[in-house]
């Protein structure tokens, strides 16, 4: 059995991609198998629109589901910083911030028996100050400042949890990576 070189595999992939691009972007009439354009869908009635809103609400993820993603990304951020894998830390910080923004889009006002909490307002303060300090530490590749900023980030998270009536959700410095499939070593040699 012959082993293909990386260059051969790369050139084959490029050829396939070019062929797909030519097929996809060929002018109309050049393809024998082009499907006729679909007519536009008629506008929804108010009842259909209401039914679609109810359906979409039923399949929308909950805030707790998204916060599970936040925990995963924030944990990965910690281990990337500990290994001084600053590109990975940058990525996981961005993902952590993005997941928090997603959670807030689901419901920006936490409704609790004691009242309503403005999650967007709380997060704006955390994002502008505390998350900015984490970003600065990562950008500066400053391990000591990263530890301090990360701890402040968790304190900010906990302040939000308490404000939203969830003081029992107390964040902590992670003790083991949540995913064993990610190698946080910036000098890892495999896979290539």
N, C-alpha and C positions, 0 to 999 in steps of 0.2 A: 504494500500500500504506500502510495506516495504522499508525503507530507507537504501541504501547501505552505508557501512562505507568507509572512504577514503582508508583504507587498502585493502578492497575487490576490490574496483575500481582499485587501483594500481596493485594488483596481477593479475586481469583480463587483464589489459593493458600489463603487462609483458608477460603473457601467449600468447597473440596475437602477440606481437613483436617477441618472440622466435619462434613461429610457422611460421611467415613470413620469418624470417632469415633462418630457416631450409629449407623451400620451395625454397627460392631465391638462396641459396648457396649449394643446394644438387648437388652431382656429376651428370654429364650428364648421361642420360639413366635411372635415377630414377624417372623421371616424365613422366606420360602418356600424358601430354598436352604440352610438350616442343615443341616449333616451330623449324623447321629446320633453320640452320643459313642462313642468307641472303648472296647472292654473293656480292662481292664488286662492287660498282658503277663504271661505266666506267669513265675515266678521262674526264673532261670538255674540250670542244673546246675553242679556244680563244674567239669566239663570245659569247658562253654560259657564260664564265667567265666574260666578259665585261658586259653582261646583268645582271648577278648576282651582280656585283659591283654597277651598277646603281640602282638595286632594293634595295640593302642594304642601300645605301646612302639615298634613298627616305624614309626609315622607321627609320633612325637614329634620336635620339632626338637632338634638337638644344641646343646650349650653354645656351640660355635663359631658356629653360625647366629645364636643370640641375641646373642652378643658383637659380631657384625657390626652388629646393631641398636644396641647400646650405643655403638659407635664413631660411627655415624651421628648419634645423638641428642647425644652429647658434642661432636661437631664442630659441629653446629647451635647448641649452647649457646655455644660459643666465638664464633661469628660474631654471634649475637644480642647477646652481651655487648659485643663490639667496636663494634657499631652503637648501643649503648645502648638496644636494644629490650628493655626489662626485662620486659614481659609475655611476650614470646617466650622470653626467657632462663628465666623461671620455668617455663614450659611444658616446655622442653627439659631442664631440670634434673630436673623430675618424671619425664619420660619416661626419662631416663638411669637414674635410681634404680629405676624400675619394671622396666626391662629387666634390670638387674643382679639384682634380686630374682627375676625369672622364671628367669634362668640358674641361680641357686642352687637354686630349687625343682626344676629338672631333676635336679641331682645336687649336694647340699650338701657332699659329701666328694670332693675330687679325688684320684683314685687314680693314683699315679705309681710308677715302679720304686723310687724312694727311700722311698716310704711314702704315707700318706694325709694330705691337707691339709684342714683345716676351713675351707671357703670362707665359711660363714656367720659364723664367729667373726672372720675377717679383715674381712669386709664390715661387720660391726657396728661395729668400730672406725673404719673409713673413713667409714661413713655418719654415725655420731654426731659425729665430730670434723671430718674434712676436708670432707665434703659439706655439713655444717652451716655451715662457713665460707663455702662458695660461695653457699649460700642467703642468708646474712647479707649478703654483698656485693651480691647481686642485689636483695634486699629494700631495702637502703640506697641502691641505685643508685650504687654506689661503683666506678667504672671501675678505679681503681688497685688497690683491694683485690680486685676480681674477677680481675685478671690474676694476682696473687699466689696467691689461693685456687685458681684453675683449675690453675696449675702444681703446687700441692701435691696437687690431686686426681689429676693424671697421675702424680705420684710415688707416691701411694697405689695407684693402679692397677698401676703397675709392680712395687711391692712384692708385691702379690697375685699377679701373673704369675710372679714369681720363686719365691714360696712354692709355687705350683702346678706348678713344674717347667717353666715356659715363659719363661725369661729372654730369649728371642729375640723376644718380643712386646713391643717397647719403644714406648710411646705417645709422641707428639710433638704440639706445638702445630700444629693444622691450618693449611695454607697456602692452601687454597681450599675454598669451601663444597662439601659432598658433593652437594648438590642445587641445580641452577641454577634450579629452579622456585620456590624460596622467596626472597622479597624481604625481607631483614632490616632494611631502612630503616624505622624507626618512623614516618616522615613520608610514606611512599609514598601516592600519591593514586589509584593504579589497581591492581587493579580496585575499583570502588566497589560 
